[in-house]
Amino acid sequence: MQYPAHDELVGPARARPSLWRLALGLVLCSAVYAAGIAAIFGLLVAVSGLDGADAWMRRMAMAETPTATLLVLATFLGMGLGPLLAARLLHARPMGSLFGARGRLLRGFAIGAGVCALAYGVTALLPSAVIPTANLAPALWAAFLPLALVGILVQTGAEEVLFRGYLQSQLAARFASPLAWMVLPSALFAVLHYQPAIMGENAWLVVGAVFVFALLAADLTARTGSIGAAWGFHFANNCVAILFVALDGPLSGLALYTIPMGALTPADLRPLLVFDMAVSVAIWAGILALLRLRRA
């Protein structure tokens, strides 16, 4: 399959495409991400003292309260900054080249987020045996909503810049096959979502669902020459999963409703995960259809 628009995103990566530079860039990304987390810990120490900071870090590990969840989302600032620095310092490419052209970025984001929001709005009308329970009071949820939206924008943007903007384009500058520049970053992205302590025997099925999403996001990036559509898709998807209906447990602190994990057996979760994969494919197809209509 040919991706002519992808060349515009990959072009700046061809200045310095060496794999050792990419490897060093990933080390730099990890270091900056860790430094960002350390900075947040230092801020917590300054505000709450060492014992208070330790307590906050424990709360962040579960992210079952609004503030703790916001702090977790804030840690992604370092993840987003790392690839920007790597692009500039190691690959002699402008930081903005990881995003794609501004017009494509903004249009793609709006289309990706809009189609995803519409799809989940439709699925919310379907009958379901799973009944969510109230989590946050509506007034408290609304009070945290502006910061929560910014936090999810940062979190999803950081992941898209790292995996689709940086890693995908640098691999594409070195390898012609999509097996290298599409599948490898998607597989890495998926494996990092492996959480057996939370998802139990369905942990690898969750990895599979994330892998499907990552492949679709990589394809959108390659087709449009920008991370915009993938970012919008990712943003709207995570807004639903973090702000509206979340599984109880880690990262449920900002959700209006939660689904009690204790009410779901592993067998109950499997059809939900398969359905989620099918919805992701439908969203991808809808985004592509809307992009084609816009160009027609």
C-alpha positions in Angstrom: 0.0 0.0 0.0 1.3 3.4 -0.9 1.1 6.4 1.4 2.1 9.5 -0.5 1.1 11.9 2.2 3.3 10.1 4.6 6.4 11.3 2.7 5.7 14.8 4.0 5.9 13.6 7.6 8.9 11.3 6.9 10.9 13.7 4.8 12.4 15.7 7.7 13.4 12.4 9.3 15.6 11.5 6.4 18.2 14.1 7.4 19.6 11.8 10.0 17.9 8.4 9.9 20.5 6.2 11.6 19.2 3.6 14.0 21.7 4.5 16.6 20.3 8.0 16.7 16.8 6.6 17.1 18.0 4.3 19.9 19.7 7.2 21.6 16.6 9.3 21.0 14.4 6.7 22.8 16.9 6.8 25.7 16.6 10.5 25.8 12.8 10.2 25.7 12.9 7.8 28.7 15.2 10.2 30.6 13.0 13.2 30.0 9.9 11.3 31.0 11.6 10.2 34.2 12.7 13.7 34.9 9.2 15.0 34.4 7.9 12.5 37.0 10.8 13.5 39.4 9.8 17.2 38.9 6.3 16.4 39.9 7.5 14.5 43.0 9.8 17.5 43.8 6.8 19.8 43.6 4.8 17.6 45.9 7.7 17.5 48.4 7.7 21.3 48.3 4.0 21.5 48.9 3.4 18.6 51.2 6.7 17.5 52.6 8.4 14.1 52.0 5.8 12.0 53.7 3.0 13.9 52.0 4.7 13.4 48.6 5.0 9.7 49.3 1.4 9.5 50.1 0.5 11.4 46.9 2.6 9.0 44.8 0.7 6.1 46.3 -2.6 7.8 45.4 -1.3 8.4 41.9 -0.5 4.7 41.5 -4.2 4.0 41.8 -5.5 7.3 40.4 -8.9 6.8 42.0 -9.4 10.5 43.0 -9.7 13.5 40.7 -6.5 15.2 41.8 -4.4 12.0 41.7 -5.6 11.3 38.2 -4.8 14.8 37.1 -1.3 14.4 38.5 -0.9 11.1 36.5 -2.0 12.9 33.3 0.6 15.7 34.1 3.4 13.1 34.0 2.9 12.8 30.3 4.3 16.3 29.8 7.8 14.7 30.0 6.8 12.0 27.5 5.7 14.7 25.0 8.8 16.8 25.5 11.3 13.9 25.0 10.7 13.2 21.3 10.6 17.0 20.6 14.1 17.3 22.0 15.3 14.1 20.3 14.1 15.4 17.0 15.9 18.6 17.3 19.1 17.5 19.0 19.7 14.1 17.4 18.0 14.2 14.0 18.3 17.9 12.9 14.6 18.2 12.3 12.2 20.9 13.5 10.1 20.0 16.5 7.0 20.8 14.6 7.8 18.2 11.9 6.6 15.5 14.4 3.0 16.9 14.1 2.7 17.4 10.4 1.4 20.6 8.7 -0.7 22.7 11.0 -3.8 22.8 8.7 -3.8 19.0 8.4 -3.2 18.6 12.1 -6.1 20.7 13.1 -8.5 19.4 10.5 -7.5 15.8 11.2 -7.9 16.3 14.9 -11.4 17.7 14.5 -12.5 14.9 12.2 -11.0 12.2 14.3 -12.5 13.4 17.5 -15.8 14.2 16.0 -16.2 10.7 14.3 -15.1 9.0 17.5 -17.5 11.0 19.7 -20.4 10.3 17.3 -19.6 6.6 17.3 -19.5 6.3 21.1 -22.7 8.4 21.3 -24.5 5.9 19.1 -23.1 2.8 21.0 -24.3 4.4 24.3 -27.8 4.0 23.0 -27.5 0.3 22.5 -28.9 -2.0 25.1 -26.3 -3.4 27.5 -26.3 -5.9 30.4 -23.6 -3.8 32.1 -25.0 -1.0 34.3 -22.6 1.7 35.3 -22.7 3.1 38.8 -22.4 6.8 39.7 -18.8 7.8 40.7 -18.3 11.6 40.9 -21.1 14.0 41.8 -22.0 15.9 38.6 -21.0 19.3 40.1 -17.6 18.0 41.2 -17.1 16.3 37.8 -17.9 19.6 36.0 -15.5 21.5 38.2 -12.7 19.2 37.2 -13.7 18.9 33.6 -11.6 21.8 32.1 -8.4 20.6 33.7 -9.3 17.0 32.8 -9.7 17.8 29.1 -6.4 19.6 29.1 -4.8 16.6 30.9 -6.1 14.1 28.4 -5.1 16.3 25.5 -1.6 16.3 26.9 -1.6 12.6 27.6 -2.9 11.5 24.2 -0.8 14.1 22.4 2.4 12.9 24.1 1.7 9.3 23.1 0.9 10.3 19.5 4.0 12.5 19.2 6.2 9.7 20.6 4.8 6.7 18.8 3.4 8.1 15.6 5.2 11.4 15.1 8.7 10.4 16.2 9.1 6.6 16.2 7.0 5.8 13.2 8.5 8.6 11.0 12.1 7.8 12.0 11.6 4.1 11.2 9.9 5.0 7.9 13.0 7.1 7.0 15.1 4.0 7.4 12.8 1.1 6.3 10.4 1.1 3.3 8.2 -1.8 4.7 5.2 -0.9 6.9 6.1 -4.0 8.9 8.9 -1.9 10.4 7.5 1.5 10.7 3.8 0.6 11.4 3.8 -2.7 13.1 6.8 -2.3 15.4 5.7 1.0 17.1 2.2 -0.4 17.4 3.4 -3.5 19.0 5.5 -1.6 21.5 2.6 0.7 22.3 0.4 -2.3 22.9 2.8 -4.2 25.1 3.2 -1.2 27.3 -0.5 -1.6 28.2 0.0 -5.1 29.5 -1.5 -5.1 33.0 -2.1 -8.6 34.3 -2.6 -7.4 37.9 -5.6 -5.4 36.8 -7.0 -7.3 33.8 -6.1 -10.8 34.9 -6.4 -13.5 32.2 -7.8 -10.9 29.8 -4.5 -8.9 29.9 -3.3 -10.1 26.5 -6.7 -9.5 24.9 -6.4 -5.9 26.1 -3.0 -5.7 24.5 -4.6 -7.0 21.3 -7.3 -4.3 21.4 -4.7 -1.6 22.0 -2.6 -3.1 19.1 -5.6 -2.8 16.8 -6.1 0.8 17.8 -2.4 1.6 17.4 -2.4 0.1 13.8 -5.4 2.2 12.9 -3.7 5.3 14.3 -0.5 4.5 12.4 -2.5 4.1 9.2 -4.4 7.4 9.7 -1.0 9.1 10.3 0.5 7.6 7.1 -2.6 8.4 5.0 -2.9 12.0 6.2 0.8 13.0 6.7 -0.1 14.3 10.2 -0.8 12.9 13.6 -4.0 15.0 13.8 -6.6 12.4 12.9 -5.0 9.8 15.2 -4.7 12.3 18.0 -8.3 13.3 17.7 -9.4 9.7 17.7 -7.2 8.9 20.7 -8.4 12.0 22.6 -12.1 11.3 22.2 -11.6 7.6 22.9 -9.7 8.4 26.2 -12.3 11.1 27.2 -15.0 8.4 27.1 -12.8 5.9 29.0 -11.5 8.3 31.6 -14.2 11.0 32.0 -17.5 9.3 31.3 -17.5 5.5 31.9 -14.3 4.0 33.4 -13.6 0.6 34.9 -13.3 1.1 38.6 -9.8 1.0 39.9 -6.7 2.7 38.4 -7.5 5.9 36.4 -11.1 6.1 37.5 -10.8 9.2 39.6 -12.2 11.6 37.0 -15.1 9.4 35.7 -18.7 10.4 36.0 -19.6 6.7 36.1 -17.7 3.5 36.7 -18.2 -0.2 35.9 -17.5 -2.3 38.9 -14.8 -4.8 38.0 -16.2 -7.1 40.6 -19.5 -7.3 38.7 -17.6 -8.6 35.6 -16.1 -12.0 35.1 -13.3 -12.5 32.7 -15.8 -14.1 30.3 -18.0 -10.9 30.6 -15.1 -8.7 29.6 -14.1 -10.6 26.4 -17.1 -9.7 24.3 -16.8 -6.1 25.5 -13.2 -6.0 24.3 -14.0 -7.6 21.0 -16.9 -5.1 20.5 -14.4 -2.3 21.4 -12.1 -3.5 18.6 -15.0 -3.5 16.1 -16.0 0.0 17.1 -12.4 1.2 16.7 -12.3 -0.2 13.1 -15.7 1.4 12.4 -14.4 4.8 13.7 -11.3 4.4 11.5 -13.4 3.7 8.4 -15.7 6.7 9.3 -12.7 9.0 9.6 -11.3 7.9 6.2 -14.7 8.3 4.6 -15.1 11.8 5.9 -11.6 12.7 4.8 -12.4 11.4 1.3 -15.6 13.4 1.2 -13.8 16.5 2.2 -11.3 16.1 -0.6 -14.0 15.3 -3.2 
